[in-house]
Each structure stands twice: as C-alpha cells, then as structure tokens.
Amino acid sequence: MRLATRILSSSILIVLLNLLAACGSTPTVAPSPTAAPAAMTAPAEPTASAATSAPTAKRTQYPISITDCGGRTTTYDKAPERVVTLDPSITEALLLLGLKSKIVGFTEFQTPDQRWAPTKAEMDALKVINDGGNYPSKEAIVAVSPDLVMSIYPSALLSNKELPDRDGWAKLGVKSFLTQGECHLSKTPVTDFSLLYADLRSIGVLFDVRERAEAEIAKLQARVAGLQQKVKDAGIKPLTVWSYSGEDEPYPAGGVGTPNAVITLAGAKNAFGDIPSDYDSVSWEEIVKRNPDVIWVMTSAGPGYIDEMQGIQKKLDSDPRLVNITAVKKKAYIAVSYNEGGVETPRNIDALEQMINGLVKVQ
C-alpha cells in the first residue's frame, strides 16, 4: 500500500541505511551501492563459502551469506523453514518460487479480488496475521514462531514503531530479509527490472530453489523482451506520463522506483522522472506546467487514495485546474494498479503489458 507509514522519505531512509551498512556485520562481498530500484545495474549476487553465486549452481551449499537492502549481510546455516511475510509483494515472490509451505504468517494489504491470478489460490490458503490493512503486531508474529521475517518495505523492518527493527528481530532469534528493490538508497533512475530479478535470485539461493528461481526469471525476462518488441513494432511515441491515484495533493511517481521502470520500458517518459525518489509531493501548478500527455491512473493505492478507475477519472475530469492539460483533454488515461506497477513484485511485467497496451490506444 502506498501509505506514508509504509514509505520513508528518501532522506531519512538514506540516513538509516547508511547507519545500517556501517554498523551491521561485514559483508562477504562488496555490497551493491544501489541497493534499491534506484539502480540501473543488478546488485552483487549472494555469496557463500561455497561457489553458490555461480549462475550454473543448482543447489545451495550452507552456510550462505545473503546481502540485501542497505548492504546488510546475514548468514544462514540452513534454509528458513518458518517465514512471516510482511506484505503481499514479497509473498507473491515466494509463491512464484514454490515456497508456500514455508509461509506460516502472511500480511495482507489487498482485498481478495486484487490478488495476483498466478498465486491467488495459494495466497487464499495462507494464514493472515494482520488486520485492517496495518502491519501485524509483534505478538501476532511471534505467535507463529518464525525463523525469518521478510518484506519489500523498509518501513516494515527499519522504522516501524510497533515492530522490532532488524537488530531487534535478531535479538529474538529471528532473521530478517529486506529486498533491494524498494530500498531506494541511490538516486539513480530505475529504468528496468534488474533489482526484481536480483531479489528473486537471492530468494532462490536462500531457500535452495535456485533452479526454480532462474527458470522464473527467464520467463519474466522473455515476456519483457517480447513486450519491448511490441513497443518497437507499434512505433510508440515517447509520451510523457504522470501517475495519479486520486489524492488531493499530487504525489506522483519519481525516477527512483518501479513505476519509472514500467514507464521507461514501455517506451514513454515519466513526467516527473527527474524527481530523485520513488514518490514525492508536487504542486498542482507543476502538474499544469509539465502538461503530461498521458495519465497513469494508479488504482488500489490504499487509504487516502481512490481505488477505482471511474472515481479517479471523475476527479480528473471535474478539476478546473486541469482542463487544459493534454492528457485530460484527450482522455488519455491508462489504468494500472499500484499492486501491479507501483512497487516491486513479479506482477510488474503485467503492469508493463497493460501500460504498453494503453499507450498503443492513446498515442
């Protein structure tokens, strides 16, 4: 969910991550300096005493050291057996890799009808341990006796006032894994899904399902290649795109996050791609000044936003400040939900497909 309580400001997060990297255990290899969707290149592969980082390795040799968000390295003596997931996106990644049996507690921010079709049946069967769209309590997590807690959101494991941070979980004997894809340590624009693939690869090594991970990554990459060919064949123009979820004050996607990758891979240009964060506040005057060609109607972004396309479009059409914006005049609206394109998840390729199809129609 795109909530203020789930997403740290870039400046605060960078301070926290730098402290984490400085105070944490020494990595076995040099960590990626861009431990988030802020990176153009994939981060360093997870490493271990054995050569498990080689792409041809099919089985993990423990102990294994995994480097994740902020360059933090954790050593695992064996594959985790009891996992609590602190958001749907990391849950989708585990289910994609065939790890349903490992999940003993699941944090749900979506309604059942918003769940990803390929993993929906398995997700429906998981034990939900939170309530009302909030993170679960520490007590609810401890009650299912996890040996690992996982999330894509730094707010789940670095800055949550109600839950232990990563060091706090370690003191309780519980390891933690925070993906690099939503870490946002660098300000380099995110233009592809390299970090999604890297996070899936890390999970594959961690749980000794590397062969499955490589197979799923190859499928995702093949889909992206096919979709980019569609962009070329369709002659999609580099239209400017503004993402909007019905908020009262504009909070568009910037250049450092998954939405920018979706827009870029679709052959378009993020109207706010120069903003060095995943999302940030701007004025309505700035929206008018930049005059976007297309509006990405980002549905299902959570409390404080409008869930449905119809409601967001009505708000756009009735706002007198926007009457002269090209996208509003042409009704150039493309609906892609936050659950698919607003944050790192295997669903990002679905978001890319929807964005390309929309651009073909509106150009």
Stockholm file with secondary structure:
# STOCKHOLM 1.0

chainA/1-363         MRLATRILSSSILIVLLNLLAACGSTPTVAPSPTAAPAAMTAPAEPTASAATSAPTAKRTQYPISITDCGGRTTTYDKAPERVVTLDPSITEALLLLGLKSKIVGFTEFQTPDQRWAPTKAEMDALKVINDGGNYPSKEAIVAVSPDLVMSIYPSALLSNKELPDRDGWAKLGVKSFLTQGECHLSKTPVTDFSLLYADLRSIGVLFDVRERAEAEIAKLQARVAGLQQKVKDAGIKPLTVWSYSGEDEPYPAGGVGTPNAVITLAGAKNAFGDIPSDYDSVSWEEIVKRNPDVIWVMTSAGPGYIDEMQGIQKKLDSDPRLVNITAVKKKAYIAVSYNEGGVETPRNIDALEQMINGLVKVQ
#=GR chainA/1-363 SS CCCTTTSCCHHHHHHHHHHHHHHSCCCSSCCCSCCSTTCSSCCCCCEESSSTTSTTCCSCCSSEEEECGGGCEEEESSCCSSEEESSHHHHHHHHHTTCGGGEEEECCCSCGGGSCHHHHHHHHTSCBCCCTTSCCCHHHHHTTCCSEEEESCHHHHTSCSSSCCHHHHHHTTCEEEECSTTCCCCCSCCCSSHHHHHHHHHHHHHTTCHHHHHHHHHHHHHHHHHHHHHHHHHTCCCCEEEEECSCSSCCCBCSSSHHHHHHHHTTCEETTTTSSSSBCCCCHHHHHHHCCSEEEECCCCCTTSCCSHHHHHHHHHTCGGGTTCHHHHTTCEEECCHHHHTSCSTTHHHHHHHHHHHHHHHC
#=GC SS_cons         CCCTTTSCCHHHHHHHHHHHHHHSCCCSSCCCSCCSTTCSSCCCCCEESSSTTSTTCCSCCSSEEEECGGGCEEEESSCCSSEEESSHHHHHHHHHTTCGGGEEEECCCSCGGGSCHHHHHHHHTSCBCCCTTSCCCHHHHHTTCCSEEEESCHHHHTSCSSSCCHHHHHHTTCEEEECSTTCCCCCSCCCSSHHHHHHHHHHHHHTTCHHHHHHHHHHHHHHHHHHHHHHHHHTCCCCEEEEECSCSSCCCBCSSSHHHHHHHHTTCEETTTTSSSSBCCCCHHHHHHHCCSEEEECCCCCTTSCCSHHHHHHHHHTCGGGTTCHHHHTTCEEECCHHHHTSCSTTHHHHHHHHHHHHHHHC
//
